[in-house]
Amino acid sequence: MDVWPGQPYPLGATFDGTGTNFSLFSEVAERVELCLFDEEGVEVRLDLPEQTALCWHGYVPNVRPGQRYGFRVHGPYDPRRGLRCNPAKLLLDPYARAIEGEVRWNRAIFPYQLGDPDLDLAPDPTDSGPFVPRSVVIDPWFVWDDDRRLRVPWHETIIYEVHVKGFTYCHPEVPPELRGTYAGLATPEAIEHFKRLGVTAIELLPVHQFIHDHRLVQLGLRNYWGYNSIGYLAPHNEYSSSGQRGEQVQEFKRMVKTLHEAGIEIILDVVYNHTAEGNHLGPMLSFRGIDNAAYYRLDDDPRFYRDYTGTGNSLNMRHPHVLQLIMDSLRYWVLEMHVDGFRFDLAATLARELHDVDRLSAFFDLVQQDPVLSQVKLIAEPWDVGEGGYQVGNFPVLWSEWNGKYRDTVRDLWRGQPATLADFGYRFTGSSDLYQADGRRPYASINFVTCHDGFTLEDLVSYDQKHNLANGEDNRDGESHNRSWNCGVEGPTDDPAIRALRDRQKRNFLATLLLSQGVPMILAGDEMGRTQQGNNNAYCQDNEISWLDWEHRDERLLEFTARLIRLRREHPVFRRRRWFLGRPIRGQDTTDIAWFKPDGNPMADRDWNDGFARSLAVFLNGEEIAAPDPRGRKLRDDSFFLLFNAHDRPVRFVLPRGGFGRRWMRILDTANPLPRFYRAGGQVPVEERSLVLLRKVE
């Protein structure tokens, strides 16, 4: 086969209609072989003839979409110097747009001789080709028609966290051949659920190509969540119903296009902090064999890796080609795949220039100035496992953050922990203490009570302890301090009083979440009462523990959640674009918000720090919303009173007199669904551990 010089850019495999250009970055390579595979799997090796600006490249005529390929990199193998080239190992293209197959765990995929007394110091000559996936040349063309990003404003956004497989795998109305796939998420049945709820965006757990860890495979488990990426431009092939030779790319695009037509945005959970190659004893699949010292953060002893993620390695965000890969990947998913934003897993790792988390690291500078990425939704998981890794509130102005403090405070309030009111006041109003000083708005706070990592909502009110024995780690894995409360019995119960209390607690959490300022995020299945049987770390449970149970869904809870979302979308007072005026929590001198004790008197400074107080009320003035509507006109809404009672006994709230309102209607009560009217100065009974919402009538 002829190999022409080709071009160094773009990196990866680029089909131009008559042939394909291949380009691979490696600073340490002495020779790079392009390996092409025919339909029978026979391998043909071709030397890439040119090296330009550290990129090895060549053009092969007549190579078309569907062609499987890989690379073999010749160069030094000296782990003590951080060098790990081994041409016996077939490597995935870091820029592969599609990947076929999966890792078959065999000793051949490790670059060193297993059992050697010096472990990884001696290279292994066994060919790994039969045991590793193949990169695939794709056809980049797709008919998007007039599809484009939806650009739903942040303050109108309601996020629904979804696993591609788990959402539809047990859905009885989705065609069996589409269950658990990209196509399944785009079926009318799936979209009907999104529309019934009223969510505006689905946040997909990782869909970058990932692998299943060796330990999990040995235990008969799988990396269900997918936080084990190996291909940053390739949609995970197991979620494709149509094939793995590039069909997964087309299917993903059709999913995006269909969801956009339904008004649903797509946010990707992305894992740029580490790869699936693990620590120095891990397999050689791609980056390690291409240029180990460039792609990974090495320790002072370059044989070993710095690990800020708990997975064995961390990507080297200080290297320009690593930054380029991540930026190229992000732009690809926006420009070519039309996604609407990203949630960055363990984002504090991306900010590490040396050891410390640097808010102005190169990565954030690049995003800030990028004309594409600066315009999409950017969400940080603002922590990692390294020293100083908890960075809630410290990300740049373009970024929103998973607000772990919101989750913890709301959980503490409703389980009756003392001294929570002051912190709750900040969390309910958008966490101004975290985000206001640097110019961000309330929608910088992604509010959540549950997410994929931890208890589901059902389990949050049903278990005091984690029950993770199915994970094969003797219940040592997962968070041990969950701020959960089982309402009196651990796990399932037939006790009607406990079941009623649990139902009320679920409604309390959902109502608090959807009536708070900021951007609410709901874990898929929480609205239906999904349980993981007390497992708070179901990352390896690709089974009924994790899949949504559509047969036993709680229709009443589903309708309650949908009603709350409608209420939020209909009333801008619950989704303000700007902060409340005056002091953010307390004080009578504010015009748009006021806080009260149950006796109807305003909250004083000492009341916020009363360790025994578990009840308070807040007035939201719909006549005083600071931000105008999209046409610049003054925005007006109804006014509301919210009454929170986290006590274990009923409380009678007194409605204050004055200019707050003369007559109120109860429109939501997590303990009593019937509407009722109340007058200023009158008393409103609020049952133990419940929330009441009143709307001003006059």
C-alpha positions in Angstrom: 0.0 0.0 0.0 1.2 3.5 -0.8 1.8 5.9 2.0 2.1 9.5 1.1 3.6 12.2 3.4 0.3 13.6 4.4 -0.2 16.4 6.9 0.5 16.7 10.7 -2.9 18.3 11.3 -5.6 17.5 12.1 -4.4 14.7 14.5 -6.1 11.3 14.3 -7.6 9.7 11.2 -9.2 12.2 8.7 -11.1 10.8 5.7 -11.3 13.3 2.8 -13.5 11.4 0.4 -10.7 9.4 -1.4 -8.3 8.4 1.4 -7.3 9.0 5.0 -4.6 11.1 6.7 -3.2 9.7 9.9 -1.3 11.8 12.4 0.0 10.9 15.9 1.8 13.1 18.4 4.9 11.6 20.2 7.9 13.4 21.4 9.9 10.3 22.3 9.1 8.0 19.3 11.9 6.9 17.1 9.5 5.2 14.6 5.7 4.9 14.3 3.9 2.1 12.5 0.3 2.5 11.3 -1.4 -0.9 11.6 -4.4 -1.6 9.3 -6.7 -4.6 9.8 -8.7 -6.3 7.0 -12.1 -8.0 7.5 -10.4 -11.2 8.7 -8.3 -9.3 11.2 -5.0 -9.6 9.3 -2.7 -6.8 10.2 -0.7 -4.7 7.7 2.0 -2.5 9.1 3.0 0.7 7.4 5.7 3.2 8.7 4.4 6.8 9.0 7.0 8.5 6.7 7.0 12.1 8.1 7.5 13.8 11.4 6.5 17.5 11.7 6.3 19.4 15.0 6.5 16.2 17.0 3.6 14.6 15.0 4.2 11.5 12.9 2.0 11.5 9.8 1.1 9.9 6.5 -1.7 9.7 4.0 -3.0 6.3 2.7 -5.1 6.5 -0.5 -8.3 4.4 -0.6 -8.6 3.9 3.1 -12.3 4.6 3.8 -14.7 4.8 6.7 -15.0 1.6 8.7 -11.3 0.9 8.4 -9.9 -0.5 11.6 -6.4 0.7 12.7 -3.9 1.2 15.5 -0.4 2.3 16.1 2.9 0.7 17.3 5.4 3.2 18.7 9.1 2.3 18.6 11.2 4.1 21.2 13.0 3.8 24.6 11.6 1.7 27.4 13.2 3.0 30.6 10.6 3.4 33.3 13.1 4.9 35.7 13.2 7.9 33.3 9.4 7.8 32.6 9.9 6.2 29.2 7.6 3.2 28.3 7.6 2.7 24.5 6.9 -0.9 23.5 6.1 -1.7 19.8 4.8 -5.1 20.7 1.7 -3.4 22.1 -1.0 -2.2 19.7 -2.2 1.3 20.7 -5.4 3.1 20.3 -5.4 6.5 18.6 -6.0 9.2 21.2 -7.9 11.0 18.5 -10.0 8.0 17.4 -13.6 9.1 16.6 -14.8 5.5 17.0 -13.5 2.3 18.6 -14.4 -1.3 17.9 -14.3 -4.1 20.5 -13.2 -4.2 24.1 -10.2 -5.1 26.2 -9.7 -8.8 26.6 -7.7 -9.1 29.8 -4.6 -11.1 28.9 -1.0 -10.8 30.2 -0.1 -9.6 26.7 -1.7 -6.2 27.2 0.8 -5.3 30.0 4.0 -3.7 28.7 6.2 -5.5 31.2 6.9 -9.1 32.0 4.5 -10.2 34.7 6.2 -12.0 37.5 9.6 -10.3 36.9 11.2 -9.4 40.2 11.6 -5.9 39.1 8.0 -5.8 38.0 7.6 -3.1 35.3 11.3 -2.5 34.6 11.6 -5.2 31.8 9.6 -4.9 28.6 7.4 -7.7 27.5 7.7 -8.8 23.8 4.3 -10.4 23.5 1.9 -9.0 20.8 -1.1 -7.4 22.4 -3.0 -7.0 19.1 -5.4 -9.9 19.5 -6.6 -8.6 22.9 -7.2 -4.9 22.5 -9.8 -2.7 20.7 -9.2 -1.1 17.3 -9.6 2.5 16.3 -11.9 3.1 13.4 -11.9 5.6 10.6 -15.3 7.3 10.4 -17.4 9.1 7.9 -17.7 12.6 9.3 -20.8 13.7 7.2 -24.2 13.9 8.8 -27.4 15.7 7.8 -28.1 18.0 10.7 -30.6 20.1 8.8 -31.2 23.2 11.0 -30.1 21.6 14.3 -28.1 23.7 16.7 -27.4 24.1 20.4 -30.6 25.2 22.2 -28.9 27.8 24.5 -31.5 27.4 27.3 -30.6 30.1 29.8 -29.0 28.9 32.9 -31.7 30.2 35.2 -34.3 28.3 33.2 -32.3 25.0 33.2 -33.5 21.9 35.1 -31.0 19.0 34.8 -31.8 15.3 34.9 -28.8 13.1 35.5 -29.1 10.0 33.3 -27.2 6.8 32.5 -27.5 5.9 28.8 -28.0 2.2 29.4 -29.8 2.2 32.8 -32.5 4.6 31.7 -34.2 2.4 29.1 -32.8 -1.1 29.6 -35.9 -2.2 31.5 -38.4 0.1 29.9 -41.2 -2.2 28.7 -42.4 0.2 25.9 -39.0 0.8 24.3 -38.3 -1.7 21.5 -36.0 -4.5 22.9 -33.3 -3.9 20.3 -33.0 -0.2 21.4 -33.0 -0.6 25.1 -29.8 0.6 26.8 -28.6 2.5 23.7 -28.3 6.0 22.3 -31.2 5.3 20.1 -33.2 4.2 23.1 -32.8 7.6 24.7 -34.3 9.1 21.5 -37.4 7.0 21.4 -40.8 8.6 21.9 -41.2 6.7 25.1 -38.0 8.2 26.6 -38.8 11.7 25.4 -42.3 11.5 26.7 -40.9 10.9 30.2 -38.5 13.9 29.9 -41.4 16.1 28.7 -43.8 14.9 31.3 -41.3 15.8 34.0 -40.4 19.1 32.4 -36.6 18.9 32.6 -34.7 21.0 30.1 -31.4 19.0 30.0 -30.2 15.5 30.4 -26.7 15.1 31.9 -25.3 11.8 30.6 -22.9 9.8 32.7 -19.6 9.2 30.7 -20.1 8.3 27.1 -16.4 8.6 26.1 -15.1 5.2 25.2 -14.2 3.4 28.5 -13.0 0.0 29.6 -14.0 -2.4 32.3 -11.3 -2.8 35.0 -9.5 -6.1 35.3 -10.5 -6.5 39.0 -14.1 -6.0 38.2 -14.1 -8.4 35.3 -12.5 -11.1 37.5 -15.4 -10.5 40.0 -18.0 -10.8 37.3 -18.7 -7.1 37.6 -18.4 -4.2 35.1 -17.5 -0.5 35.2 -21.1 0.6 34.9 -20.7 4.3 35.5 -17.9 4.6 32.9 -15.4 6.8 34.7 -12.5 4.9 33.1 -12.0 6.7 29.8 -9.6 5.6 27.0 -11.0 7.5 24.0 -11.9 11.2 24.4 -13.4 11.6 20.9 -15.2 8.3 20.6 -18.8 7.6 21.8 -18.8 4.4 23.9 -19.4 1.5 21.5 -21.5 -0.7 23.9 -24.3 1.9 23.8 -24.7 1.6 20.0 -27.6 -0.5 18.7 -26.4 -0.2 15.1 -22.7 -1.3 15.1 -19.2 -0.3 16.2 -17.5 0.5 12.9 -18.5 4.2 13.0 -22.3 3.5 13.3 -22.1 4.6 17.0 -21.1 8.1 15.9 -24.1 8.4 13.5 -26.4 7.0 16.2 -25.2 9.5 18.8 -25.8 12.3 16.4 -29.3 11.1 15.6 -30.0 11.0 19.4 -28.8 14.6 19.9 -30.8 15.8 16.9 -34.0 14.1 18.1 -33.6 15.4 21.7 -33.0 18.9 20.4 -36.2 18.7 18.4 -37.9 17.9 21.7 -36.3 20.9 23.4 -33.9 18.8 25.5 -30.2 19.8 25.9 -27.4 17.3 26.2 -24.7 17.7 28.8 -21.8 15.2 28.9 -20.1 14.1 32.1 -16.4 14.0 31.0 -13.4 12.5 32.6 -10.3 14.3 31.6 -8.5 13.9 34.9 -7.2 10.4 34.4 -7.3 7.5 31.9 -8.0 3.8 32.1 -4.3 2.8 32.0 -4.0 3.0 35.8 -0.7 3.2 37.7 2.8 2.0 36.7 1.5 -1.6 36.8 -1.4 -1.0 34.6 -2.1 -2.1 31.0 -0.7 -0.4 27.9 -3.6 0.6 25.7 -2.8 4.1 24.3 -1.2 7.1 26.0 1.4 5.2 28.1 3.0 3.7 25.0 2.8 6.8 22.9 4.5 9.3 25.2 4.2 8.4 28.9 6.0 11.4 30.3 4.0 13.9 28.1 0.5 12.5 28.9 0.8 11.7 32.6 1.9 13.6 35.8 5.0 11.7 36.9 6.3 11.7 40.5 9.7 12.8 41.6 10.7 9.3 40.8 9.4 9.2 37.2 8.8 5.5 37.3 5.6 6.3 39.3 2.6 8.5 38.8 1.0 11.4 40.8 -2.5 10.3 41.6 -5.0 13.1 42.4 -8.0 10.9 41.4 -7.6 7.6 43.3 -7.4 5.7 40.0 -3.6 5.4 39.7 -2.7 8.3 37.4 -3.5 11.9 36.5 -3.3 13.5 33.1 -0.5 16.1 32.7 -2.4 19.3 32.3 0.9 21.2 32.1 1.9 19.7 28.7 0.7 21.6 25.6 -0.3 18.5 23.6 -2.4 17.2 26.5 -4.1 20.5 26.7 -4.6 20.4 23.0 -6.1 16.9 23.1 -8.6 18.0 25.7 -9.5 21.2 24.0 -9.8 19.4 20.6 -12.0 16.8 22.3 -14.3 19.4 23.8 -14.6 21.4 20.6 -15.3 18.2 18.6 -18.2 17.3 20.9 -19.7 20.8 20.5 -19.0 21.4 16.8 -19.4 17.9 15.4 -21.7 16.2 17.9 -23.7 19.3 18.8 -23.8 18.7 22.6 -24.7 21.7 24.8 -22.3 21.5 27.6 -20.1 19.5 29.9 -19.8 18.4 33.6 -16.1 17.9 34.4 -15.4 15.0 36.8 -13.0 15.8 39.6 -12.4 19.2 38.0 -9.9 20.3 40.7 -7.4 17.9 39.1 -7.6 20.0 35.8 -6.5 23.1 37.8 -3.3 21.6 39.2 -0.3 23.3 37.7 2.2 21.8 40.2 0.7 20.4 43.4 -1.7 23.0 44.4 -5.1 23.8 42.8 -4.5 26.9 40.8 -7.7 28.8 39.9 -5.9 30.4 36.9 -4.4 27.3 35.5 -3.7 27.0 31.7 -6.8 24.9 31.1 -9.2 27.5 32.5 -7.4 30.3 30.6 -7.8 28.3 27.4 -11.5 27.8 28.0 -12.0 31.4 28.9 -10.7 32.7 25.6 -12.1 29.9 23.3 -14.9 31.3 21.1 -16.7 27.9 21.1 -16.2 26.5 24.6 -16.8 29.8 26.4 -20.3 29.8 25.1 -21.5 26.3 26.3 -22.6 25.1 29.7 -19.6 24.4 31.9 -20.1 22.5 35.2 -17.3 21.6 37.6 -17.2 18.8 40.1 -15.1 21.1 42.3 -13.0 18.5 44.2 -10.5 15.7 43.8 -8.8 13.4 46.2 -5.5 15.3 46.4 -4.4 17.7 49.1 -6.4 21.0 48.9 -8.7 19.4 46.4 -12.1 20.6 47.9 -12.6 23.8 45.9 -16.4 24.5 46.1 -16.9 28.2 45.2 -13.4 28.7 43.7 -13.9 28.2 40.0 -13.7 30.9 37.4 -16.7 33.1 36.4 -17.8 31.1 33.4 -18.3 28.0 35.5 -21.1 26.5 37.5 -20.4 24.0 40.2 -21.9 20.9 41.7 -22.6 22.5 45.1 -21.7 19.8 47.7 -22.5 22.2 50.5 -26.1 22.5 49.3 -26.5 18.7 49.3 -25.0 18.4 52.8 -27.0 21.3 54.3 -30.4 20.2 52.9 -29.8 16.6 54.1 -28.9 17.8 57.5 -31.9 20.1 57.8 -34.4 17.4 57.0 -32.9 14.8 59.2 -33.1 17.2 62.1 -29.5 18.1 62.7 -29.0 21.1 65.0 -27.6 24.5 64.0 -28.4 24.2 60.3 -30.6 27.3 59.7 -27.9 29.9 58.9 -26.2 27.7 56.3 -29.6 26.6 54.9 -30.5 30.3 54.4 -27.4 30.7 52.1 -28.0 27.4 50.2 -31.7 28.1 49.6 -31.0 31.6 48.2 -28.3 30.4 45.7 -25.2 30.3 48.0 -24.2 34.0 47.6 -21.4 33.3 50.2 -19.7 31.1 47.6 -20.4 32.8 44.3 -21.4 36.4 44.6 -18.0 38.0 45.4 -16.4 37.0 42.1 -19.2 38.2 39.9 -21.1 34.9 39.4 -24.9 34.6 39.6 -27.2 32.2 41.5 -27.1 29.8 38.6 -23.4 29.1 39.4 -24.8 26.7 42.0 -25.9 23.4 40.7 -28.1 22.2 43.5 -28.6 18.6 44.2 -29.6 16.3 47.0 -28.7 13.0 45.3 -26.6 12.0 42.3 -25.2 8.9 40.7 -22.5 8.7 43.4 -24.3 7.9 46.7 -27.7 7.0 47.9 -30.8 7.4 45.7 -33.5 9.5 47.2 -35.4 6.4 48.2 -32.4 5.0 49.9 -31.5 8.4 51.5 -34.7 8.1 53.6 -34.5 4.3 54.1 -30.9 3.5 55.2 -28.5 4.9 57.9 -25.7 2.7 56.6 -24.3 1.8 53.2 -24.9 -1.8 52.0 -22.2 -2.3 49.4 -21.3 -6.0 49.8 -22.3 -6.7 46.2 -19.3 -4.6 45.1 -16.8 -7.2 46.4 -14.9 -4.9 48.8 -16.3 -6.1 52.1 -18.4 -2.9 52.4 -15.3 -0.7 52.6 -16.0 1.3 49.5 -18.3 4.2 49.2 -18.9 7.1 51.5 -19.6 6.2 55.2 -21.0 9.6 56.3 -24.1 9.9 54.2 -26.2 12.4 56.2 -29.0 9.9 55.7 -31.8 8.8 58.0 -33.8 5.6 57.8 -36.9 7.1 59.6 -36.7 4.3 62.2 -36.0 1.0 60.4 -33.1 0.0 58.2 -34.2 -0.9 54.7 -37.7 -2.0 53.5 -40.6 -2.0 56.0 -44.3 -2.7 56.0 -44.8 -0.2 58.9 -47.4 2.3 57.5 -46.2 5.2 59.7 -42.6 4.8 58.7 -43.5 4.5 55.0 -45.6 7.6 55.3 -42.7 9.5 56.9 -40.3 8.4 54.2 -42.7 9.5 51.5 -43.0 12.9 53.2 -39.3 13.2 53.4 -38.8 12.5 49.7 -41.4 15.2 48.9 -39.5 17.6 51.3 -36.2 17.0 49.5 -37.7 17.4 46.1 -39.7 20.5 47.1 -36.7 22.2 48.7 -34.5 21.4 45.6 -37.0 22.7 43.1 -37.9 25.9 45.0 -34.3 26.9 45.7 -32.5 29.5 43.8 -29.8 28.1 41.5 -30.0 25.2 39.0 -31.7 22.0 40.3 -30.4 18.6 39.3 -32.5 15.5 39.7 -31.0 12.0 39.7 -32.9 9.9 37.2 -35.3 7.5 38.9 -35.6 9.6 42.1 -38.9 10.9 40.9 -40.1 7.3 40.7 -38.8 6.0 44.0 -35.9 4.0 42.6 -33.8 2.1 45.1 -30.3 0.6 44.9 -31.0 -1.5 48.0 -28.8 0.6 50.1 -25.7 0.5 47.8 -24.2 4.0 47.7 -21.4 3.2 45.3 -23.1 1.2 42.5 -20.3 2.0 40.0 -19.8 -1.7 39.2 -23.4 -2.8 39.3 -24.6 -3.2 35.7 -27.7 -5.0 36.7 -31.1 -4.4 38.4 -29.4 -2.6 41.3 -28.7 0.3 38.9 -31.2 0.1 36.1 -34.4 2.1 36.4 -37.3 -0.1 37.5 -40.2 1.2 35.3 -42.6 -1.6 36.4 -42.7 -0.5 40.1 -42.5 3.3 39.6 -44.2 5.5 42.1 -46.7 7.4 40.0 -47.7 9.7 42.8 -44.2 10.8 43.4 -43.6 11.2 39.7 -46.6 13.5 39.4 -45.6 15.5 42.5 -42.1 16.1 40.9 -43.6 17.1 37.6 -45.9 19.5 39.4 -43.0 21.1 41.3 -41.1 21.6 38.0 -44.2 23.2 36.4 -44.4 25.5 39.4 -40.8 26.5 39.1 -41.0 27.1 35.3 -44.2 29.2 35.7 -42.9 31.4 38.5 -39.6 33.4 37.9 -39.5 34.2 41.6 -38.0 30.7 42.2 -35.4 31.0 39.5 -34.0 34.5 39.8 -31.1 35.6 37.6 -29.7 38.0 40.2 -29.0 37.9 43.9 -31.5 39.1 46.5 -31.0 42.7 47.5 -29.6 43.9 50.8 -28.2 41.3 53.2 -28.5 37.9 51.5 -30.1 36.1 54.4 -31.7 38.2 57.1 -33.1 41.6 57.8 -36.4 43.4 57.4 -34.9 46.1 55.3 -34.8 43.9 52.2 -37.6 44.4 49.7 -37.4 41.1 47.9 -37.0 38.5 50.7 -37.7 38.3 54.4 -37.2 35.5 56.9 -39.4 34.8 59.9 -39.6 32.6 63.0 -42.7 30.4 63.4 -44.3 33.0 65.7 -44.4 35.5 62.8 -41.5 37.7 64.1 -38.5 38.4 61.8 -35.4 36.3 62.3 -32.8 38.1 64.4 -29.1 37.4 64.3 -29.2 35.1 67.3 -32.1 33.1 65.8 -30.0 31.9 62.8 -27.5 30.3 65.2 -30.0 28.7 67.6 -28.9 25.2 67.8 -32.3 23.8 68.6 -34.3 25.7 65.9 -35.5 23.6 63.1 -38.3 25.7 61.7 -38.4 28.9 59.7 -40.4 30.8 57.1 -39.3 32.8 54.1 -41.3 35.5 52.1 -40.4 35.8 48.4 -41.7 39.0 46.9 -42.7 38.5 43.3 -43.1 42.3 42.8 -39.4 42.9 43.5 -37.4 40.7 41.1 -34.3 42.6 40.3 -33.6 41.3 36.8 -35.9 42.4 33.9 -37.5 40.0 31.4 -35.8 39.2 28.0 -37.3 42.5 26.6 -36.0 44.7 29.4 -39.4 45.1 31.0 -39.9 44.9 34.8 -40.5 41.3 35.8 -43.4 40.6 38.1 -44.7 37.4 39.7 -46.9 36.1 42.5 -45.5 36.4 46.0 -45.0 33.3 48.1 -44.4 32.1 51.7 -42.5 28.9 52.3 -42.8 27.3 55.7 -40.1 24.8 56.6 -40.7 22.5 59.6 -37.9 20.0 60.2 -39.0 19.3 63.8 -40.3 16.0 64.9 -43.6 17.6 66.0 -46.1 19.9 64.3 -45.6 23.6 64.4 -48.2 26.4 64.0 -46.8 29.2 61.9 -48.2 32.7 62.4 -48.5 34.7 59.1 -47.0 38.2 59.7 -49.1 41.3 59.3 -47.9 44.4 57.4 -47.2 44.7 53.7 -46.5 41.1 53.0 -50.0 40.1 52.2 -53.5 39.9 53.6 -54.7 36.5 52.2 -52.8 33.4 51.3 -53.7 30.1 49.6 -51.9 26.9 50.4 -50.9 25.4 47.1 -48.4 22.8 48.2 -48.0 20.8 51.4 -45.8 17.7 51.6 -48.0 16.3 54.4 -51.5 17.4 53.2 -52.3 18.0 49.5 -55.6 19.8 50.0 -55.7 23.6 49.2 -56.8 26.0 51.9 -56.9 29.8 52.5 -55.3 31.7 55.4 -55.2 35.4 56.4 -52.5 37.6 57.7 -52.1 37.1 61.5 -53.7 33.7 61.3 -52.0 30.4 62.0 -50.9 27.8 59.5 -50.5 24.3 61.0 -47.4 22.5 59.5 -47.0 18.8 60.3 -43.8 17.4 61.6 -41.1 17.2 59.0 -43.0 18.9 56.2 -43.0 21.9 54.0 -45.9 24.2 53.1 -46.0 26.7 50.2 -48.5 29.6 50.3 -49.3 31.9 47.4 -50.4 35.4 48.0 -54.0 36.0 46.9 -54.4 39.6 48.0 
